[in-house]
Amino acid sequence: METKEFQEFIRRFQSSGLDELEQSLDKVDDLTDEQQTQFQTLLDARAGDALARAKDTVAHVKLILKIAPVTDYVSVAYLSKRFFGKSRSWLHNRLRGNKNNGKPDTLSGDEISILQKALLTISDEIKTAALHLS
């Protein structure tokens, strides 16, 4: 494959979706050995990026599943305002993974710790209120 054609092939590969990716992979046999080595490096990088995104998605889903049982009776808007000092929608947007500047919002490790402490605080407050009833 000529150098210019190879550069276009690489450009298309880097910006392609899944269907185009399959078409790109069909053309690998047309590459020279040197081009195949260069392409393998790009392929490895793209696979690593995809794996990192998949791991982030799995971590996000696990977080949502962990908090899901309490979201029916603890307002996410309340948690956002009281414990994070943010807008009512701030925590909701992060739990849903809504995009902000093209990237999904998520909670940092520190924010997850704050959320954990918030839920423990609320559980203590509920327990105290329940005990005062007797």
DSSP file with accessible surface (Angstrom, degrees, kcal/mol):
  #  RESIDUE AA STRUCTURE BP1 BP2  ACC     N-H-->O    O-->H-N    N-H-->O    O-->H-N    TCO  KAPPA ALPHA  PHI   PSI    X-CA   Y-CA   Z-CA
    1    1 A M              0   0   45      0, 0.0    31,-0.2     0, 0.0    34,-0.1   0.000 360.0 360.0 360.0 134.3    0.0    0.0    0.0
    2    2 A E     >  -     0   0  145      1,-0.1     4,-2.9     4,-0.0     5,-0.2  -0.273 360.0-111.9 -65.0 154.9    1.4    3.4   -0.9
    3    3 A T  H  > S+     0   0   94      1,-0.2     4,-2.7     2,-0.2     5,-0.2   0.910 117.0  46.5 -57.0 -46.7    2.3    5.8    1.9
    4    4 A K  H  > S+     0   0  173      2,-0.2     4,-2.1     1,-0.2    -1,-0.2   0.920 114.2  48.1 -64.1 -42.5   -0.5    8.3    1.2
    5    5 A E  H  > S+     0   0  111      2,-0.2     4,-2.4     1,-0.2    -2,-0.2   0.901 111.5  51.3 -64.6 -38.7   -3.0    5.5    0.9
    6    6 A F  H  X S+     0   0   13     -4,-2.9     4,-2.7     2,-0.2    -2,-0.2   0.921 107.8  51.8 -65.7 -43.0   -1.7    4.0    4.2
    7    7 A Q  H  X S+     0   0  121     -4,-2.7     4,-2.5     1,-0.2    -1,-0.2   0.908 111.2  47.4 -61.5 -39.6   -2.0    7.3    6.0
    8    8 A E  H  X S+     0   0   71     -4,-2.1     4,-2.7     2,-0.2     5,-0.2   0.901 110.2  53.2 -67.2 -40.2   -5.6    7.6    4.8
    9    9 A F  H  X S+     0   0    1     -4,-2.4     4,-2.4     2,-0.2    -2,-0.2   0.938 111.1  46.2 -58.8 -44.9   -6.2    4.0    5.9
   10   10 A I  H  X S+     0   0   20     -4,-2.7     4,-2.6     2,-0.2    -2,-0.2   0.921 111.2  52.1 -65.5 -43.8   -4.9    4.9    9.4
   11   11 A R  H  X S+     0   0  129     -4,-2.5     4,-1.2     1,-0.2    -2,-0.2   0.940 112.4  45.3 -59.4 -46.3   -6.9    8.1    9.6
   12   12 A R  H  X S+     0   0   87     -4,-2.7     4,-0.6     1,-0.2     3,-0.3   0.902 112.0  52.6 -64.7 -40.1  -10.1    6.2    8.7
   13   13 A F  H >< S+     0   0    2     -4,-2.4     3,-0.9    -5,-0.2    -2,-0.2   0.926 107.0  51.9 -61.6 -43.7   -9.3    3.4   11.2
   14   14 A Q  H 3< S+     0   0  113     -4,-2.6    -1,-0.2     1,-0.2    -2,-0.2   0.782 119.4  34.4 -67.7 -25.1   -8.8    5.9   14.0
   15   15 A S  H 3< S+     0   0   84     -4,-1.2    -1,-0.2    -3,-0.3    -2,-0.2   0.325  95.3 117.4-111.3  10.3  -12.1    7.5   13.5
   16   16 A S    <<  -     0   0    7     -3,-0.9     2,-0.1    -4,-0.6    -3,-0.0  -0.383  54.8-135.7 -85.3 155.2  -14.2    4.5   12.4
   17   17 A G     >  -     0   0   37     -2,-0.1     4,-2.4     1,-0.0     5,-0.2  -0.243  46.6 -80.9 -87.1-172.8  -17.2    2.9   14.0
   18   18 A L  H  > S+     0   0  132      2,-0.2     4,-2.1     1,-0.2     5,-0.2   0.906 128.7  48.9 -63.2 -43.8  -17.5   -0.9   14.3
   19   19 A D  H  > S+     0   0  125      1,-0.2     4,-1.6     2,-0.2    -1,-0.2   0.942 115.4  44.2 -62.6 -45.4  -18.8   -1.5   10.8
   20   20 A E  H  > S+     0   0  106      1,-0.2     4,-2.4     2,-0.2    -1,-0.2   0.843 108.8  59.3 -67.5 -32.4  -15.9    0.6    9.3
   21   21 A L  H  X S+     0   0   32     -4,-2.4     4,-2.4     2,-0.2    -1,-0.2   0.928 104.0  50.0 -62.2 -44.0  -13.5   -1.1   11.6
   22   22 A E  H  X S+     0   0  124     -4,-2.1     4,-1.4     1,-0.2    -1,-0.2   0.910 110.4  50.3 -60.6 -41.3  -14.3   -4.5   10.2
   23   23 A Q  H  X S+     0   0  122     -4,-1.6     4,-0.6     1,-0.2    -1,-0.2   0.899 109.5  51.7 -63.7 -39.4  -13.8   -3.2    6.7
   24   24 A S  H >< S+     0   0    8     -4,-2.4     3,-1.2     1,-0.2     4,-0.3   0.911 106.3  53.5 -63.2 -42.3  -10.4   -1.7    7.7
   25   25 A L  H >< S+     0   0   72     -4,-2.4     3,-1.2     1,-0.3     4,-0.3   0.813  99.5  62.8 -65.6 -28.4   -9.3   -5.1    9.2
   26   26 A D  H 3< S+     0   0  127     -4,-1.4     3,-0.4     1,-0.2    -1,-0.3   0.765 101.6  53.3 -64.8 -22.9  -10.1   -6.8    5.9
   27   27 A K  T X< S+     0   0   86     -3,-1.2     3,-1.5    -4,-0.6     4,-0.3   0.463  78.7  95.4 -92.3  -1.4   -7.5   -4.6    4.2
   28   28 A V  G X  S+     0   0   30     -3,-1.2     3,-1.9    -4,-0.3    -1,-0.2   0.866  76.2  62.5 -60.4 -34.4   -4.6   -5.5    6.6
   29   29 A D  G 3  S+     0   0  139     -3,-0.4    -1,-0.3    -4,-0.3    -2,-0.1   0.759  96.2  60.9 -64.3 -21.3   -3.4   -8.2    4.3
   30   30 A D  G <  S+     0   0  108     -3,-1.5    -1,-0.3    -4,-0.1    -2,-0.2   0.560  87.6  98.3 -80.6  -8.2   -2.6   -5.5    1.7
   31   31 A L  S <  S-     0   0   10     -3,-1.9   -29,-0.0    -4,-0.3     2,-0.0  -0.483  77.8-115.2 -81.7 151.6   -0.2   -3.8    4.0
   32   32 A T     >  -     0   0   65    -31,-0.2     4,-2.8    -2,-0.2     5,-0.2  -0.297  36.4-101.7 -71.9 168.2    3.6   -4.2    3.9
   33   33 A D  H  > S+     0   0  133      1,-0.2     4,-2.0     2,-0.2     5,-0.1   0.916 125.2  48.8 -59.5 -41.9    5.3   -5.8    6.9
   34   34 A E  H  > S+     0   0  139      1,-0.2     4,-2.2     2,-0.2    -1,-0.2   0.920 112.1  48.2 -64.4 -42.6    6.4   -2.4    8.2
   35   35 A Q  H  > S+     0   0   15      1,-0.2     4,-3.0     2,-0.2    -2,-0.2   0.888 108.7  54.0 -66.1 -37.7    2.9   -1.0    7.8
   36   36 A Q  H  X S+     0   0   64     -4,-2.8     4,-2.6     2,-0.2    -1,-0.2   0.898 108.0  50.6 -63.5 -37.1    1.4   -4.0    9.6
   37   37 A T  H  X S+     0   0   95     -4,-2.0     4,-1.7     2,-0.2    -2,-0.2   0.935 112.6  45.7 -64.9 -44.9    3.7   -3.3   12.5
   38   38 A Q  H  X S+     0   0   85     -4,-2.2     4,-1.8     1,-0.2    -2,-0.2   0.919 113.9  49.6 -62.6 -42.9    2.6    0.3   12.6
   39   39 A F  H  X S+     0   0    4     -4,-3.0     4,-3.0     1,-0.2    -2,-0.2   0.903 106.0  56.1 -64.5 -40.2   -1.0   -0.7   12.3
   40   40 A Q  H  X S+     0   0   90     -4,-2.6     4,-2.8     1,-0.2    -1,-0.2   0.902 105.2  52.9 -59.8 -39.4   -0.6   -3.3   15.1
   41   41 A T  H  X S+     0   0   92     -4,-1.7     4,-2.1     2,-0.2    -1,-0.2   0.932 112.2  44.3 -61.6 -45.1    0.6   -0.5   17.4
   42   42 A L  H  X S+     0   0   47     -4,-1.8     4,-2.7     2,-0.2    -2,-0.2   0.899 112.7  52.0 -65.9 -40.1   -2.4    1.6   16.6
   43   43 A L  H  X S+     0   0   48     -4,-3.0     4,-2.6     2,-0.2    -2,-0.2   0.923 109.2  49.9 -62.5 -43.4   -4.7   -1.4   17.0
   44   44 A D  H  X S+     0   0   93     -4,-2.8     4,-2.4     1,-0.2    -1,-0.2   0.912 111.7  48.8 -61.8 -42.2   -3.2   -2.2   20.4
   45   45 A A  H  X S+     0   0   53     -4,-2.1     4,-2.4     2,-0.2    -2,-0.2   0.921 112.2  47.8 -64.8 -43.1   -3.7    1.4   21.5
   46   46 A R  H  X S+     0   0   64     -4,-2.7     4,-2.4     2,-0.2    -2,-0.2   0.909 111.7  50.0 -66.7 -39.0   -7.3    1.5   20.3
   47   47 A A  H  X S+     0   0   59     -4,-2.6     4,-2.5     2,-0.2    -1,-0.2   0.914 110.1  51.2 -64.7 -40.1   -8.1   -1.8   22.0
   48   48 A G  H  X S+     0   0   38     -4,-2.4     4,-2.4     2,-0.2    -2,-0.2   0.907 110.0  49.5 -62.8 -41.3   -6.6   -0.5   25.3
   49   49 A D  H  X S+     0   0   96     -4,-2.4     4,-2.3     2,-0.2    -2,-0.2   0.918 111.3  49.1 -62.9 -43.5   -8.8    2.6   25.0
   50   50 A A  H  X S+     0   0   42     -4,-2.4     4,-2.4     2,-0.2    -2,-0.2   0.908 110.7  50.4 -64.1 -40.0  -11.8    0.5   24.5
   51   51 A L  H  X S+     0   0   99     -4,-2.5     4,-2.6     2,-0.2    -2,-0.2   0.922 109.8  50.3 -65.3 -41.7  -11.0   -1.7   27.4
   52   52 A A  H  X S+     0   0   49     -4,-2.4     4,-2.2     1,-0.2    -2,-0.2   0.918 111.3  48.5 -63.0 -42.4  -10.5    1.3   29.7
   53   53 A R  H  X S+     0   0  141     -4,-2.3     4,-2.3     2,-0.2    -1,-0.2   0.905 111.2  50.9 -64.3 -39.2  -13.9    2.7   28.6
   54   54 A A  H  X S+     0   0   50     -4,-2.4     4,-2.6     1,-0.2    -2,-0.2   0.918 109.4  49.9 -65.1 -41.9  -15.5   -0.7   29.3
   55   55 A K  H  X S+     0   0  133     -4,-2.6     4,-2.5     1,-0.2    -1,-0.2   0.904 110.4  50.4 -62.9 -41.7  -14.0   -0.9   32.7
   56   56 A D  H  X S+     0   0  113     -4,-2.2     4,-2.3     2,-0.2    -1,-0.2   0.909 110.8  49.7 -61.3 -41.7  -15.2    2.7   33.5
   57   57 A T  H  X S+     0   0   86     -4,-2.3     4,-2.6     2,-0.2    -2,-0.2   0.925 110.7  49.0 -64.8 -43.5  -18.7    1.7   32.3
   58   58 A V  H  X S+     0   0   79     -4,-2.6     4,-2.6     1,-0.2    -2,-0.2   0.931 111.4  49.6 -63.0 -43.9  -18.7   -1.5   34.5
   59   59 A A  H  X S+     0   0   58     -4,-2.5     4,-2.0     1,-0.2    -1,-0.2   0.911 111.5  49.7 -61.6 -40.4  -17.6    0.5   37.5
   60   60 A H  H  X S+     0   0   31     -4,-2.3     4,-2.3     2,-0.2    -2,-0.2   0.929 110.9  48.4 -65.3 -44.9  -20.4    3.1   36.9
   61   61 A V  H  X S+     0   0   71     -4,-2.6     4,-2.6     1,-0.2    -2,-0.2   0.910 109.6  53.1 -63.1 -40.9  -23.1    0.4   36.5
   62   62 A K  H  X S+     0   0  123     -4,-2.6     4,-2.0     1,-0.2    -1,-0.2   0.912 108.7  50.1 -61.2 -41.3  -21.9   -1.3   39.7
   63   63 A L  H  X S+     0   0   26     -4,-2.0     4,-1.8     2,-0.2     5,-0.2   0.939 110.6  49.1 -61.8 -45.9  -22.2    2.0   41.6
   64   64 A I  H  X S+     0   0   59     -4,-2.3     4,-1.9     1,-0.2    -2,-0.2   0.919 110.9  50.1 -61.2 -42.7  -25.7    2.6   40.3
   65   65 A L  H  < S+     0   0  117     -4,-2.6    -1,-0.2     1,-0.2    -2,-0.2   0.862 108.8  53.1 -65.4 -33.1  -26.7   -1.0   41.3
   66   66 A K  H  < S+     0   0  162     -4,-2.0    -1,-0.2    -5,-0.2    -2,-0.2   0.864 117.0  36.1 -69.7 -36.8  -25.3   -0.5   44.8
   67   67 A I  H >X S+     0   0   10     -4,-1.8     3,-1.6     1,-0.2     4,-1.0   0.683  93.9  90.2 -90.9 -16.1  -27.3    2.7   45.4
   68   68 A A  G >< S+     0   0   41     -4,-1.9     3,-0.8     1,-0.3     4,-0.5   0.840  77.3  61.8 -52.3 -41.3  -30.4    1.7   43.6
   69   69 A P  G 34 S+     0   0   81      0, 0.0     3,-0.3     0, 0.0    -1,-0.3   0.805 110.1  40.3 -60.3 -26.8  -32.2    0.2   46.6
   70   70 A V  G X> S+     0   0   33     -3,-1.6     4,-1.9     1,-0.2     3,-1.2   0.621  91.7  83.0 -98.4 -10.8  -32.3    3.5   48.5
   71   71 A T  T << S+     0   0   56     -4,-1.0     5,-0.2    -3,-0.8    -1,-0.2   0.680  82.1  66.3 -70.9 -11.8  -33.1    5.9   45.7
   72   72 A D  T 34 S+     0   0  148     -4,-0.5    -1,-0.3    -3,-0.3    -2,-0.1   0.801 119.5  19.0 -74.2 -28.4  -36.8    5.1   46.1
   73   73 A Y  T <4 S+     0   0  165     -3,-1.2     2,-0.5     1,-0.2    -2,-0.2   0.448 116.7  66.5-125.2  -1.1  -36.9    6.7   49.6
   74   74 A V  S  < S-     0   0   15     -4,-1.9     2,-0.3     4,-0.0    -1,-0.2  -0.982  83.1-127.0-119.6 120.7  -33.8    8.9   49.7
   75   75 A S     >  -     0   0   60     -2,-0.5     4,-2.2     1,-0.2     5,-0.1  -0.482   8.4-155.4 -69.6 124.4  -33.9   11.9   47.4
   76   76 A V  H  > S+     0   0   21     -2,-0.3     4,-2.5    -5,-0.2    15,-0.2   0.878  98.7  56.0 -65.2 -35.1  -30.8   12.1   45.2
   77   77 A A  H  > S+     0   0   17      2,-0.2     4,-2.3     1,-0.2    -1,-0.2   0.916 106.7  49.8 -62.7 -41.3  -31.6   15.8   44.9
   78   78 A Y  H  > S+     0   0  100      1,-0.2     4,-2.9     2,-0.2     5,-0.4   0.925 110.6  49.2 -63.2 -45.8  -31.5   16.1   48.7
   79   79 A L  H  X>S+     0   0    2     -4,-2.2     4,-2.0     1,-0.2     5,-0.8   0.916 110.2  52.3 -58.5 -43.5  -28.2   14.2   48.9
   80   80 A S  H  X5S+     0   0    0     -4,-2.5     6,-2.3     8,-0.2     4,-0.8   0.921 116.4  38.2 -59.5 -47.3  -26.7   16.5   46.2
   81   81 A K  H  X5S+     0   0  120     -4,-2.3     4,-0.8     4,-0.2    -2,-0.2   0.952 123.1  38.2 -70.8 -51.4  -27.7   19.7   48.0
   82   82 A R  H  <5S+     0   0  101     -4,-2.9    -3,-0.2    -5,-0.2    -2,-0.2   0.917 128.3  25.6 -71.7 -45.7  -27.0   18.7   51.6
   83   83 A F  H  <5S+     0   0   46     -4,-2.0    -3,-0.2    -5,-0.4    -1,-0.2   0.703 133.3  29.8 -99.2 -20.6  -23.8   16.6   51.3
   84   84 A F  H  <<S-     0   0   29     -5,-0.8    -3,-0.2    -4,-0.8    -2,-0.1   0.542  90.4-132.9-111.8 -14.8  -22.2   17.9   48.2
   85   85 A G     <  +     0   0   65     -4,-0.8    -4,-0.2    -5,-0.3     2,-0.2   0.822  65.7 125.6  65.1  30.6  -23.4   21.5   48.2
   86   86 A K        -     0   0   94     -6,-2.3    -1,-0.2     1,-0.2    -2,-0.1  -0.589  68.2 -70.8-114.5 176.5  -24.3   21.2   44.6
   87   87 A S    >>  -     0   0   64     -2,-0.2     3,-1.1     1,-0.1     4,-0.6  -0.180  49.5-105.0 -64.2 162.4  -27.4   21.7   42.5
   88   88 A R  T 34 S+     0   0  161      1,-0.3     4,-0.5     2,-0.1    -8,-0.2   0.802 121.6  45.1 -60.2 -29.1  -30.4   19.3   42.8
   89   89 A S  T 3> S+     0   0   58      1,-0.1     4,-2.8     2,-0.1    -1,-0.3   0.590  88.7  89.8 -92.2  -9.2  -29.5   17.7   39.5
   90   90 A W  H <> S+     0   0   24     -3,-1.1     4,-1.6     1,-0.2    -1,-0.1   0.932  93.8  36.7 -56.9 -54.2  -25.7   17.4   40.1
   91   91 A L  H  X S+     0   0    0     -4,-0.6     4,-2.7     1,-0.2     5,-0.2   0.912 115.1  56.1 -68.1 -39.6  -25.7   13.9   41.7
   92   92 A H  H  > S+     0   0   79     -4,-0.5     4,-2.1     1,-0.2    -2,-0.2   0.923 106.2  51.3 -57.0 -44.9  -28.5   12.7   39.5
   93   93 A N  H  X>S+     0   0   46     -4,-2.8     5,-2.3     1,-0.2     4,-0.7   0.884 111.6  47.2 -61.5 -38.5  -26.4   13.6   36.4
   94   94 A R  H  <5S+     0   0   36     -4,-1.6     3,-0.3    -5,-0.2    -1,-0.2   0.892 110.8  50.3 -72.2 -39.1  -23.4   11.7   37.7
   95   95 A L  H  <5S+     0   0   15     -4,-2.7    -2,-0.2     1,-0.2    -1,-0.2   0.841 114.7  44.7 -68.0 -31.0  -25.4    8.6   38.6
   96   96 A R  H  <5S-     0   0  162     -4,-2.1    -1,-0.2    -5,-0.2    -2,-0.2   0.575 108.9-125.4 -85.6 -11.5  -27.0    8.5   35.2
   97   97 A G  T  <5 -     0   0   18     -4,-0.7    -3,-0.2    -3,-0.3    -4,-0.1   0.803  40.5-177.5  71.5  28.3  -23.6    9.2   33.5
   98   98 A N      < -     0   0   58     -5,-2.3     7,-2.9    -6,-0.2     2,-0.2  -0.283  30.3-105.3 -59.3 145.3  -25.0   12.2   31.6
   99   99 A K  E     -A  104   0A 160      5,-0.3     2,-0.4     3,-0.1    -1,-0.1  -0.505  34.9-176.7 -79.2 140.6  -22.5   13.8   29.3
  100  100 A N  E >  S-A  103   0A  78      3,-3.1     3,-1.6    -2,-0.2    -3,-0.0  -0.983  78.0  -8.8-136.2 119.8  -20.8   17.0   30.2
  101  101 A N  T 3  S-     0   0  157     -2,-0.4    -1,-0.1     1,-0.3    -2,-0.0   0.878 132.2 -55.3  56.3  37.2  -18.4   18.6   27.6
  102  102 A G  T 3  S+     0   0   59      1,-0.2    -1,-0.3     0, 0.0    -3,-0.1   0.404 122.5  95.4  83.7  -6.0  -18.7   15.4   25.6
  103  103 A K  E <  S-A  100   0A 157     -3,-1.6    -3,-3.1    -5,-0.1    -1,-0.2  -0.946  81.2-106.3-119.9 143.1  -17.7   13.0   28.4
  104  104 A P  E     -A   99   0A  78      0, 0.0    -5,-0.3     0, 0.0     2,-0.3  -0.410  35.1-122.0 -67.0 136.2  -19.9   11.2   30.8
  105  105 A D        +     0   0   25     -7,-2.9     2,-0.3   -12,-0.2    -8,-0.1  -0.573  39.4 169.9 -74.3 140.2  -20.0   12.6   34.3
  106  106 A T        -     0   0   76     -2,-0.3     2,-0.4    -9,-0.1   -11,-0.1  -0.906  36.1 -98.5-140.5 171.0  -19.0   10.2   37.0
  107  107 A L        -     0   0   14     -2,-0.3     2,-0.1   -13,-0.2   -16,-0.0  -0.781  34.3-132.7 -93.2 137.4  -18.2   10.4   40.7
  108  108 A S     >  -     0   0   54     -2,-0.4     4,-2.3     1,-0.1     5,-0.2  -0.290  32.2 -99.3 -76.3 171.4  -14.6   10.5   41.8
  109  109 A G  H  > S+     0   0   52      1,-0.2     4,-2.0     2,-0.2     5,-0.1   0.898 126.2  50.5 -59.2 -41.6  -13.3    8.3   44.6
  110  110 A D  H  > S+     0   0  128      1,-0.2     4,-2.1     2,-0.2    -1,-0.2   0.898 109.5  50.8 -64.1 -39.7  -13.6   11.1   47.1
  111  111 A E  H  > S+     0   0   45      2,-0.2     4,-2.5     1,-0.2    -2,-0.2   0.870 107.3  53.2 -68.2 -34.3  -17.2   11.8   46.0
  112  112 A I  H  X S+     0   0   68     -4,-2.3     4,-2.6     2,-0.2    -1,-0.2   0.915 108.4  51.0 -66.1 -38.7  -18.1    8.1   46.4
  113  113 A S  H  X S+     0   0   51     -4,-2.0     4,-2.6     2,-0.2    -2,-0.2   0.908 109.5  50.0 -62.8 -41.5  -16.7    8.3   49.9
  114  114 A I  H  X S+     0   0   71     -4,-2.1     4,-2.7     2,-0.2    -2,-0.2   0.922 110.6  50.0 -62.5 -43.1  -18.8   11.4   50.6
  115  115 A L  H  X S+     0   0    6     -4,-2.5     4,-2.5     2,-0.2    -2,-0.2   0.918 110.0  50.4 -62.3 -42.1  -21.9    9.6   49.3
  116  116 A Q  H  X S+     0   0  118     -4,-2.6     4,-2.2     1,-0.2    -2,-0.2   0.946 112.4  46.2 -60.8 -47.4  -21.1    6.6   51.5
  117  117 A K  H  X S+     0   0  138     -4,-2.6     4,-2.7     1,-0.2    -2,-0.2   0.883 110.3  55.1 -63.9 -36.3  -20.8    8.9   54.5
  118  118 A A  H  X S+     0   0    1     -4,-2.7     4,-2.6     2,-0.2    -1,-0.2   0.933 108.8  46.5 -62.5 -45.7  -24.0   10.7   53.6
  119  119 A L  H  X S+     0   0   48     -4,-2.5     4,-2.4     1,-0.2    -1,-0.2   0.891 112.8  49.8 -65.7 -37.9  -26.0    7.4   53.5
  120  120 A L  H  X S+     0   0   95     -4,-2.2     4,-2.4    -5,-0.2    -2,-0.2   0.909 110.4  50.9 -66.5 -39.2  -24.5    6.4   56.8
  121  121 A T  H  X S+     0   0   50     -4,-2.7     4,-2.5     2,-0.2    -2,-0.2   0.936 111.5  47.2 -61.4 -47.2  -25.4    9.7   58.3
  122  122 A I  H  X S+     0   0   16     -4,-2.6     4,-2.6     1,-0.2     5,-0.2   0.911 110.5  52.0 -63.2 -40.3  -29.0    9.5   57.0
  123  123 A S  H  X S+     0   0   55     -4,-2.4     4,-2.5     1,-0.2    -1,-0.2   0.914 110.2  49.0 -64.5 -38.6  -29.3    5.9   58.3
  124  124 A D  H  X S+     0   0   99     -4,-2.4     4,-2.7     2,-0.2    -1,-0.2   0.909 111.1  50.2 -63.7 -42.7  -28.1    7.1   61.8
  125  125 A E  H  X S+     0   0   83     -4,-2.5     4,-2.4     2,-0.2    -2,-0.2   0.900 111.7  47.6 -63.7 -39.8  -30.6    9.9   61.7
  126  126 A I  H  X S+     0   0  100     -4,-2.6     4,-2.7     2,-0.2    -2,-0.2   0.931 112.4  49.3 -65.9 -43.9  -33.4    7.5   60.8
  127  127 A K  H  X S+     0   0  136     -4,-2.5     4,-2.5    -5,-0.2    -2,-0.2   0.929 111.7  49.0 -62.6 -44.2  -32.4    5.1   63.5
  128  128 A T  H  X S+     0   0   70     -4,-2.7     4,-1.9     1,-0.2    -1,-0.2   0.929 111.9  48.5 -61.2 -45.4  -32.2    7.9   66.1
  129  129 A A  H  X S+     0   0   57     -4,-2.4     4,-0.7     1,-0.2    -1,-0.2   0.917 111.8  50.0 -62.1 -41.3  -35.7    9.2   65.1
  130  130 A A  H >< S+     0   0   56     -4,-2.7     3,-0.9     1,-0.2     4,-0.5   0.912 110.0  50.0 -64.6 -41.5  -37.1    5.7   65.3
  131  131 A L  H >< S+     0   0  111     -4,-2.5     3,-1.0     1,-0.3    -1,-0.2   0.838 104.5  58.6 -67.3 -31.6  -35.7    5.1   68.8
  132  132 A H  H 3< S+     0   0  150     -4,-1.9    -1,-0.3     1,-0.2    -2,-0.2   0.667  95.0  66.7 -71.9 -15.8  -37.1    8.4   70.0
  133  133 A L  T <<        0   0  153     -3,-0.9    -1,-0.2    -4,-0.7    -2,-0.2   0.718 360.0 360.0 -75.7 -21.3  -40.6    7.2   69.1
  134  134 A S    <         0   0  134     -3,-1.0    -3,-0.0    -4,-0.5     0, 0.0  -0.296 360.0 360.0 -93.1 360.0  -40.5    4.4   71.8
